[in-house]
Amino acid sequence: MGIHYINYSRMGDGVIEADKPECLLYVPTENGVKLVGVEYIISVDEWVDAGHADDGTDNPTVFGQTFEGPMDGHGPGEPRHFDKHVWLWHANPAGMFAQFNPAIK
């Protein structure tokens, strides 16, 4: 999945904005890092507080694509959440909206 840079100031408001992803995805290169995609994230608590179910039957969407989850956090302090990856700047043989990009090492 590459390196995730999360903008925590965009999390916690219960809103998904297509032009303001919560996370940018990078991969290391010989010259630094390269932006390869974005990730939209919303915590289960935010989603439920907005009146939605937390059982995977009423997941959030962006660009008409349903978020993955709910899932446990991937690192210390990350809440149970839904997420959707979008591989905008690095082709993904699994599809632009696939969770993982096998072309990234």
Secondary structure, 3 states (H helix, E strand, C coil): CCEEEECHHHCCCCCCCCCCCCEEEEEEECCEEEEEEEEEEEEHHHHHHCCCCCCCCCCCEECCEECEEEECCCCCCCCCEEEEEECCCCCCCCCCCCCCCCCCC
